[in-house]
Amino acid sequence: MADQVVRVRGYVESLSKALEEARSKTRQSREVQEVLKLSELYLEDAKYYLSLGDYVTAVACVAYAEGLLDSLRILGLTEFTWRKPEVRKVLAAGSFDLVHPGHIYFLSEAQRLGLLYVVVARDTSIQQIKGRPPVLNEVDRLTLVSSLKPVYRALLGDSHDFLRPVVEVKPDVIVLGPDQPFDEEELRRKLESRGLPGVEVIRLRYRLNNYSSTNIIKRVAEIAGKLNKT
């Protein structure tokens, strides 16, 4: 599904650039301008249905827009170059122990930037960082994250070298959550030292609304304690 979303977005972006170029190279006449306007309206419809997650209708709309542009080009009334969309590799990482709405928002926003790869932390890494074992083991968490709609591919992290899976993926963009303990500039320097210069590092800023696996575990423990007393 993630691959399909990226393809549809790429189709829409390519048509947007083609339409912009066609407008600048089109012979000025009322009939031609009306065709361009109609193509633009279909493109706007495609963007609307894309925002709703209706990818079939989005593709149908952008295909109509493309057909209108092609009709003008076949008649020699406009020119444009169809550019293949660039698909960027985007990488995000986390423990994903008890997936919650905060995780879904994080991954959905990251996926807007390209094809999303997700590194799932190892059990030993979670034990070291959080001082407790994960509720779900790494295989289960990998399976869970792999099934999420925004994710193109999920892979396990490395307990000894956290950059090893990053080097494997070779992302164009790394997306950090608001509470992930990484310094952006330091991360860029480490990536450059590992042969990955120019990787864009983006930190998403959003309210966590108290979402965290640890808080969920505490809440479950509180509820369980109250039930045991009744």
TORROMAR-802900 format. One record per residue (C-alpha): x negated, y negated, z negated; residue in three letters; residue number from 1. Coordinates in Angstrom, 3 decimals, padded with zeros to 6 digits. Example, Ala and Ser with C-alpha at 12.3 -4.5 7.8 and 13.67 -1.06 7.14 Angstrom:
2
PATI         x         y         z    r    k
PATI  -012.300   004.500  -007.800  ala    1
PATI  -013.670   001.060  -007.140  ser    2
This chain:
230
PATI         x         y         z    r    k
PATI   000.000   000.000   000.000  met    1
PATI  -002.801  -002.455  -000.872  ala    2
PATI  -004.379  -001.856   002.542  asp    3
PATI  -001.045  -002.576   004.257  gln    4
PATI  -000.618  -005.832   002.336  val    5
PATI  -004.069  -007.045   003.386  val    6
PATI  -003.373  -006.120   007.018  arg    7
PATI  -000.093  -008.043   007.058  val    8
PATI  -001.710  -011.075   005.454  arg    9
PATI  -004.506  -010.904   008.006  gly   10
PATI  -001.962  -010.751   010.845  tyr   11
PATI  -000.199  -013.827   009.480  val   12
PATI  -003.466  -015.741   009.045  glu   13
PATI  -004.618  -014.875   012.577  ser   14
PATI  -001.326  -016.037   014.054  leu   15
PATI  -001.529  -019.278   012.038  ser   16
PATI  -004.944  -020.057   013.534  lys   17
PATI  -003.786  -019.113   017.040  ala   18
PATI  -000.735  -021.373   016.745  leu   19
PATI  -002.863  -024.264   015.515  glu   20
PATI  -005.233  -023.843   018.474  glu   21
PATI  -002.341  -023.491   020.939  ala   22
PATI  -000.830  -026.780   019.769  arg   23
PATI  -004.090  -028.578   020.496  ser   24
PATI  -004.406  -027.071   024.000  lys   25
PATI  -000.787  -027.042   025.171  thr   26
PATI   000.563  -029.112   028.012  arg   27
PATI   003.005  -031.592   026.590  gln   28
PATI   006.561  -030.844   027.707  ser   29
PATI   009.816  -030.542   025.874  arg   30
PATI   010.363  -026.880   026.778  glu   31
PATI   006.882  -025.816   025.701  val   32
PATI   007.092  -027.748   022.454  gln   33
PATI   010.387  -026.026   021.674  glu   34
PATI   008.766  -022.611   022.178  val   35
PATI   005.896  -023.605   019.886  leu   36
PATI   008.364  -024.825   017.274  lys   37
PATI   010.265  -021.542   017.463  leu   38
PATI   007.002  -019.636   017.058  ser   39
PATI   006.216  -021.752   014.003  glu   40
PATI   009.626  -021.005   012.487  leu   41
PATI   009.103  -017.253   012.932  tyr   42
PATI   005.686  -017.646   011.300  leu   43
PATI   007.241  -019.421   008.310  glu   44
PATI   009.783  -016.602   008.039  asp   45
PATI   006.903  -014.100   008.060  ala   46
PATI   005.215  -015.954   005.190  lys   47
PATI   008.488  -016.001   003.260  tyr   48
PATI   009.108  -012.267   003.604  tyr   49
PATI   005.448  -011.600   002.801  leu   50
PATI   005.895  -013.481  -000.483  ser   51
PATI   008.888  -011.246  -001.269  leu   52
PATI   006.910  -008.070  -000.572  gly   53
PATI   009.065  -007.216   002.454  asp   54
PATI   006.152  -006.333   004.731  tyr   55
PATI   008.204  -004.701   007.508  val   56
PATI   010.284  -007.841   008.072  thr   57
PATI   007.174  -010.008   007.744  ala   58
PATI   005.439  -008.057   010.524  val   59
PATI   008.547  -008.233   012.714  ala   60
PATI   008.710  -012.026   012.319  cys   61
PATI   005.041  -012.618   013.029  val   62
PATI   005.276  -010.297   016.051  ala   63
PATI   008.067  -012.485   017.469  tyr   64
PATI   005.869  -015.537   016.881  ala   65
PATI   002.966  -013.874   018.649  glu   66
PATI   005.189  -012.891   021.593  gly   67
PATI   006.289  -016.492   022.083  leu   68
PATI   002.684  -017.695   022.122  leu   69
PATI   001.707  -014.954   024.559  asp   70
PATI   004.524  -015.957   026.916  ser   71
PATI   003.103  -019.467   027.114  leu   72
PATI  -000.411  -018.150   027.689  arg   73
PATI   000.720  -015.756   030.455  ile   74
PATI   002.373  -018.711   032.219  leu   75
PATI  -000.817  -020.742   031.894  gly   76
PATI   000.838  -023.313   029.640  leu   77
PATI  -001.476  -022.892   026.641  thr   78
PATI  -004.731  -021.340   025.511  glu   79
PATI  -005.804  -019.753   022.247  phe   80
PATI  -008.237  -017.160   020.991  thr   81
PATI  -006.954  -014.255   018.938  trp   82
PATI  -009.375  -013.836   016.059  arg   83
PATI  -009.577  -010.601   014.130  lys   84
PATI  -008.929  -011.388   010.452  pro   85
PATI  -011.814  -010.988   008.038  glu   86
PATI  -010.939  -008.655   005.194  val   87
PATI  -012.851  -009.530   002.061  arg   88
PATI  -013.727  -006.934  -000.554  lys   89
PATI  -012.597  -008.029  -004.001  val   90
PATI  -013.758  -006.347  -007.200  leu   91
PATI  -012.215  -006.452  -010.665  ala   92
PATI  -013.026  -004.415  -013.764  ala   93
PATI  -011.599  -003.513  -017.142  gly   94
PATI  -010.775  -000.747  -019.583  ser   95
PATI  -007.069  -000.543  -018.652  phe   96
PATI  -006.271   001.391  -021.799  asp   97
PATI  -002.463   001.281  -021.983  leu   98
PATI  -001.680  -000.783  -018.894  val   99
PATI   000.462  -003.820  -019.727  his  100
PATI   001.916  -006.870  -017.885  pro  101
PATI  -001.316  -008.802  -018.361  gly  102
PATI  -003.186  -006.148  -016.374  his  103
PATI  -000.587  -006.206  -013.601  ile  104
PATI  -000.761  -009.973  -013.285  tyr  105
PATI  -004.575  -009.894  -013.243  phe  106
PATI  -004.728  -007.255  -010.513  leu  107
PATI  -001.941  -008.825  -008.457  ser  108
PATI  -003.700  -012.189  -008.439  glu  109
PATI  -007.049  -010.577  -007.588  ala  110
PATI  -005.473  -008.642  -004.711  gln  111
PATI  -004.327  -011.895  -003.102  arg  112
PATI  -007.982  -012.542  -002.247  leu  113
PATI  -008.557  -009.352  -000.251  gly  114
PATI  -008.915  -005.587  -000.483  leu  115
PATI  -009.045  -004.837  -004.201  leu  116
PATI  -011.525  -002.403  -005.746  tyr  117
PATI  -011.215  -001.813  -009.485  val  118
PATI  -013.914  -000.498  -011.810  val  119
PATI  -012.467   001.418  -014.765  val  120
PATI  -014.638   001.427  -017.882  ala  121
PATI  -016.025   004.711  -019.203  arg  122
PATI  -014.879   006.126  -022.535  asp  123
PATI  -018.337   005.570  -024.033  thr  124
PATI  -018.323   001.925  -022.941  ser  125
PATI  -014.966   001.273  -024.615  ile  126
PATI  -016.225   002.920  -027.814  gln  127
PATI  -019.278   000.647  -027.822  gln  128
PATI  -017.400  -002.566  -027.025  ile  129
PATI  -014.209  -002.106  -029.049  lys  130
PATI  -015.486   000.168  -031.796  gly  131
PATI  -012.765   002.728  -031.127  arg  132
PATI  -012.122   005.447  -028.575  pro  133
PATI  -009.593   004.725  -025.819  pro  134
PATI  -006.067   006.056  -026.167  val  135
PATI  -006.260   007.537  -022.676  leu  136
PATI  -009.439   009.184  -021.434  asn  137
PATI  -011.310   007.804  -018.418  glu  138
PATI  -009.894   010.342  -015.959  val  139
PATI  -006.318   009.514  -016.961  asp  140
PATI  -007.007   005.782  -016.826  arg  141
PATI  -008.613   006.139  -013.395  leu  142
PATI  -005.557   008.032  -012.145  thr  143
PATI  -003.234   005.401  -013.571  leu  144
PATI  -005.089   002.428  -012.085  val  145
PATI  -005.426   004.171  -008.712  ser  146
PATI  -001.632   004.427  -008.512  ser  147
PATI  -001.022   000.703  -009.043  leu  148
PATI   000.347  -001.193  -006.039  lys  149
PATI  -002.348  -003.921  -005.791  pro  150
PATI  -005.267  -001.470  -005.963  val  151
PATI  -006.970  -000.231  -002.797  tyr  152
PATI  -009.517   001.955  -004.589  arg  153
PATI  -010.400   002.556  -008.233  ala  154
PATI  -013.692   004.001  -009.411  leu  155
PATI  -015.297   004.779  -012.744  leu  156
PATI  -017.910   002.459  -014.174  gly  157
PATI  -021.401   003.355  -015.323  asp  158
PATI  -022.199   003.606  -019.036  ser  159
PATI  -025.848   002.645  -018.560  his  160
PATI  -025.747   000.177  -015.655  asp  161
PATI  -022.561  -001.840  -015.275  phe  162
PATI  -023.740  -003.268  -011.947  leu  163
PATI  -024.208   000.127  -010.284  arg  164
PATI  -020.575   000.412  -009.042  pro  165
PATI  -020.738  -003.238  -007.955  val  166
PATI  -023.771  -002.485  -005.806  val  167
PATI  -021.886   000.521  -004.406  glu  168
PATI  -018.844  -001.527  -003.382  val  169
PATI  -020.778  -004.622  -002.222  lys  170
PATI  -017.887  -007.011  -002.837  pro  171
PATI  -017.477  -010.465  -001.360  asp  172
PATI  -015.634  -011.656  -004.471  val  173
PATI  -015.677  -010.635  -008.141  ile  174
PATI  -012.660  -011.662  -010.206  val  175
PATI  -012.944  -012.047  -013.980  leu  176
PATI  -010.070  -012.171  -016.431  gly  177
PATI  -009.740  -015.070  -018.896  pro  178
PATI  -011.146  -013.092  -021.837  asp  179
PATI  -013.835  -010.999  -020.140  gln  180
PATI  -017.206  -011.735  -021.794  pro  181
PATI  -019.275  -012.599  -018.739  phe  182
PATI  -021.048  -015.831  -017.915  asp  183
PATI  -020.377  -016.584  -014.256  glu  184
PATI  -023.780  -018.095  -013.481  glu  185
PATI  -025.678  -015.320  -015.236  glu  186
PATI  -023.615  -012.728  -013.370  leu  187
PATI  -024.437  -014.407  -010.042  arg  188
PATI  -028.160  -014.317  -010.867  arg  189
PATI  -028.005  -010.628  -011.764  lys  190
PATI  -026.146  -009.853  -008.553  leu  191
PATI  -028.748  -011.714  -006.526  glu  192
PATI  -031.531  -009.752  -008.212  ser  193
PATI  -029.773  -006.544  -007.150  arg  194
PATI  -029.578  -007.558  -003.506  gly  195
PATI  -026.125  -009.137  -003.562  leu  196
PATI  -026.619  -012.864  -002.978  pro  197
PATI  -023.674  -015.106  -002.233  gly  198
PATI  -021.019  -013.065  -004.059  val  199
PATI  -018.241  -015.413  -005.127  glu  200
PATI  -017.397  -015.106  -008.822  val  201
PATI  -013.948  -016.349  -009.815  ile  202
PATI  -012.443  -016.479  -013.277  arg  203
PATI  -008.668  -016.392  -013.431  leu  204
PATI  -007.142  -018.757  -015.965  arg  205
PATI  -003.812  -017.716  -017.412  tyr  206
PATI  -002.123  -017.253  -020.774  arg  207
PATI  -002.516  -013.761  -022.154  leu  208
PATI   000.724  -013.986  -024.195  asn  209
PATI  -000.902  -011.710  -026.771  asn  210
PATI  -001.144  -008.890  -024.232  tyr  211
PATI  -003.959  -006.476  -025.027  ser  212
PATI  -004.241  -002.738  -025.469  ser  213
PATI  -005.519  -003.260  -029.028  thr  214
PATI  -002.502  -005.404  -029.958  asn  215
PATI  -000.162  -002.841  -028.431  ile  216
PATI  -001.797  -000.082  -030.476  ile  217
PATI  -001.371  -002.178  -033.634  lys  218
PATI   002.273  -002.819  -032.801  arg  219
PATI   002.919   000.892  -032.216  val  220
PATI   001.230   001.666  -035.556  ala  221
PATI   003.451  -000.897  -037.305  glu  222
PATI   006.604   000.566  -035.783  ile  223
PATI   005.477   004.115  -036.615  ala  224
PATI   004.796   003.050  -040.190  gly  225
PATI   008.264   001.588  -040.568  lys  226
PATI   009.844   004.719  -039.117  leu  227
PATI   007.926   006.920  -041.547  asn  228
PATI   009.292   004.900  -044.455  lys  229
PATI   012.908   005.391  -043.415  thr  230
